Amino acid sequence: MIHLRTETEIAQLALAGRVVARVLERMGEMVRPGISTLELDREAERLIRQAGARPAFLGYGSPPFPASICASPEDVVVHGIPSHHVILQEGDIISIDVGAELDGWYGDAARTFPVGAISAEKQKLIRVTREAFCAGMDQARPGNRLGDVSAAIQAVADRHGLGVVRALTGHFIGREMHEDPSIPNFGRAGRGPRLAAGMILAIEPMFALGGWQVTLDPDDEWTVRTRDGSPAAHHENTIAITEEGPVILSRL
């Protein structure tokens, strides 16, 4: 069942989204060569709890995710586990995914940050992934189909020759972090559920410089990497569909 949220409920979701946005802003300030992903995680958790919220990722799933953020450098697409052993290097990129639960409502967003000076290829990867999010969000309007969102995202990747990670999707969100249906980053326009005002979506393109295939780390059962080792980027926001169009909730 797809939930339609009221204006009051959307306002509550926006409060959770604001917590996530503030954390991502701080992560962008902290990302630099020499910092560990565990340091980023500790600061993110501090900020989330300071806001009266709960880290939504901590303890999520099976096995329970052991950290408050997903910190995914270079070829790690998503679900990178923060560690004091993972030290960011000049020229890297890192995707940071943040989730927060506030008063029973969830916010979810992700960004890919450069670590110092990065190559033109990686700059393009980050930029195009962000552009694809915007293209998908622009289709999140009453009367459109969910497939219109997916097709718009894929079209941007195809135009720039990037690999769309097909094993991972966006999702609806609200009282749970992940609600049905999922939102693929590829597909055909005109397919899928009809969109309506009050729907809350987490749209999140994940692109790679190389191929689209990924592997799951068998040891931690969380870390997802590109199979060919190519760098990947991730851009996500929680958005509300309104009669006037899409509105980003995960912003300051």
C-alpha positions in Angstrom: 0.0 0.0 0.0 1.3 3.5 -0.9 0.6 6.0 1.8 -0.6 9.6 1.0 0.7 11.9 3.7 -1.1 15.0 4.9 0.4 18.5 5.0 1.0 18.0 8.8 2.7 14.7 8.2 4.9 16.1 5.5 5.9 18.9 7.9 7.0 16.2 10.3 9.0 14.4 7.6 10.7 17.7 6.7 11.9 18.0 10.3 13.6 14.5 10.0 14.9 15.5 6.6 16.4 18.7 8.1 18.4 16.6 10.6 19.8 14.5 7.7 20.6 17.6 5.7 22.5 19.2 8.6 24.6 16.1 9.1 25.5 15.9 5.4 26.5 19.6 5.5 28.8 18.8 8.3 30.2 15.7 6.5 31.1 17.9 3.6 33.0 20.2 5.9 34.9 17.3 7.4 35.8 15.2 4.4 39.5 15.7 3.7 42.6 13.5 3.1 43.7 11.8 6.2 40.4 11.5 8.0 38.9 8.1 8.8 35.4 7.1 8.0 34.9 6.2 11.7 35.6 9.9 12.6 32.8 10.9 10.2 30.5 8.3 11.7 31.0 9.5 15.3 30.4 13.1 14.4 27.3 12.2 12.4 25.8 10.2 15.3 26.6 13.1 17.7 24.7 15.5 15.5 21.7 13.2 15.0 21.3 12.6 18.7 21.9 16.2 19.5 18.8 17.0 17.4 16.7 14.6 19.4 16.7 12.0 16.6 17.9 8.5 16.2 20.4 7.1 13.7 18.1 5.1 11.4 20.8 2.9 10.0 22.3 1.8 13.4 21.2 -1.7 14.1 19.1 -1.9 10.8 18.7 -5.2 9.0 20.3 -8.6 9.3 23.0 -8.7 10.2 22.5 -5.4 12.1 24.3 -2.5 10.4 27.0 -1.5 12.9 27.2 2.3 12.3 25.2 5.5 12.0 26.1 6.4 8.4 27.1 4.5 5.3 30.5 5.7 4.3 31.4 4.4 0.8 34.7 5.5 -0.8 35.7 4.9 -4.4 34.4 1.6 -5.8 32.0 1.1 -2.8 28.6 2.0 -4.1 26.6 1.8 -0.9 26.6 0.4 2.7 30.3 1.0 3.4 30.9 0.4 7.1 32.8 3.2 8.8 36.2 2.1 10.3 39.3 3.6 11.7 41.2 1.5 9.1 39.6 3.3 6.2 41.5 6.6 5.7 40.5 8.9 2.9 43.2 9.7 0.4 43.7 12.7 -1.9 41.9 12.1 -5.1 39.3 9.8 -3.7 35.5 10.3 -3.8 33.3 9.2 -1.0 29.5 8.7 -0.8 27.9 9.3 2.5 24.3 8.1 3.2 22.5 9.4 6.3 19.2 8.3 7.8 17.5 9.7 10.8 14.2 8.9 12.6 12.5 11.8 14.5 9.3 11.3 16.4 8.4 8.2 14.3 9.2 9.8 10.9 12.2 9.1 8.7 14.6 11.2 6.6 17.1 9.8 4.2 19.7 11.5 1.9 23.1 10.9 0.4 25.9 12.9 -1.2 29.2 12.1 -2.9 32.1 14.3 -1.9 35.5 14.9 -3.4 38.5 14.2 -1.2 40.8 17.1 -2.1 41.5 17.5 -5.8 39.9 14.8 -7.9 40.1 13.8 -11.6 37.9 15.3 -14.3 36.2 11.9 -14.7 35.2 11.8 -11.1 34.0 15.3 -11.2 31.8 14.4 -14.1 30.5 11.3 -12.3 29.4 13.3 -9.2 27.9 16.1 -11.4 25.9 13.7 -13.7 24.6 11.6 -10.8 23.3 14.8 -9.2 21.8 15.8 -12.6 20.1 12.5 -12.8 18.5 12.9 -9.4 17.1 16.3 -10.6 15.8 14.7 -13.8 14.0 12.0 -11.8 12.6 14.4 -9.3 11.2 16.6 -12.0 9.1 13.7 -13.1 7.7 13.1 -9.6 4.4 15.0 -10.2 0.8 14.1 -9.8 -0.5 12.1 -12.8 2.9 10.8 -13.9 3.9 7.2 -13.5 6.7 5.9 -11.3 8.4 4.6 -14.5 8.7 8.2 -15.7 11.0 8.8 -12.7 13.1 5.8 -13.5 13.3 6.4 -17.2 14.4 10.0 -16.7 17.3 8.9 -14.4 18.5 6.2 -16.9 18.4 8.7 -19.8 20.9 10.9 -18.0 23.3 8.0 -17.4 22.9 6.7 -20.9 23.6 10.2 -22.4 26.9 10.4 -20.5 28.0 6.8 -20.8 27.8 5.9 -17.1 26.8 2.6 -15.7 23.4 2.5 -13.8 23.7 0.2 -10.8 20.6 -2.0 -11.3 20.8 -4.1 -8.2 20.0 -1.1 -6.0 17.0 1.2 -6.0 15.3 4.1 -4.3 12.2 3.6 -2.2 9.2 5.2 -0.7 9.6 6.5 2.9 7.6 7.7 5.8 6.9 5.8 9.0 9.5 3.2 7.9 12.9 3.9 6.3 12.1 1.6 3.3 8.5 1.5 2.2 7.1 -0.1 -1.0 7.3 0.3 -3.9 11.0 0.5 -4.8 12.2 3.1 -7.4 14.6 1.6 -9.9 17.1 3.9 -11.6 16.3 2.4 -15.0 13.1 1.5 -16.8 10.4 2.6 -19.2 8.3 5.7 -19.0 4.5 5.3 -18.7 4.8 2.2 -16.5 4.2 1.6 -12.8 1.9 3.2 -10.2 0.3 6.5 -10.9 1.9 9.3 -8.8 -0.2 11.5 -6.5 0.2 14.4 -4.1 1.1 13.2 -0.6 3.5 10.4 -1.8 7.0 10.6 -0.2 9.9 9.2 -2.2 13.6 8.7 -1.6 15.0 9.1 -5.1 18.7 7.9 -5.3 20.6 7.4 -8.5 23.7 5.3 -8.1 26.1 5.4 -11.1 29.5 4.0 -11.9 32.3 5.1 -14.2 32.4 1.5 -15.5 29.9 -1.3 -15.6 26.7 -1.6 -13.7 27.3 -5.0 -12.0 28.1 -5.1 -8.3 29.3 -7.6 -5.7 28.4 -8.0 -2.0 31.1 -8.4 0.6 30.6 -12.0 1.9 32.3 -11.1 5.2 30.3 -8.1 6.4 27.2 -8.9 4.2 26.7 -5.1 3.7 29.4 -3.5 1.6 28.4 -3.3 -2.1 31.2 -2.6 -4.6 31.4 -2.3 -8.4 32.5 -5.6 -9.9 35.0 -4.0 -12.2 36.5 -1.7 -9.4 35.4 1.5 -11.0 34.4 4.5 -8.8 30.7 5.0 -8.0 28.6 8.0 -7.0 25.3 8.3 -5.1 22.9 11.2 -4.8 19.7 11.0 -2.8 17.0 13.1 -1.3 13.7 12.6 0.4 11.0 14.4 -1.6 7.3 15.0 -1.3 5.0 15.1 -4.3 2.6 18.1 -4.0 0.0 19.5 -6.3 2.5 22.2 -7.2 5.3 19.6 -7.9 8.1 17.9 -6.1 9.5 19.4 -2.9 12.8 18.3 -1.3 12.4 17.5 2.4 16.0 16.7 3.2 17.3 20.2 3.0 18.1 23.0 5.5 
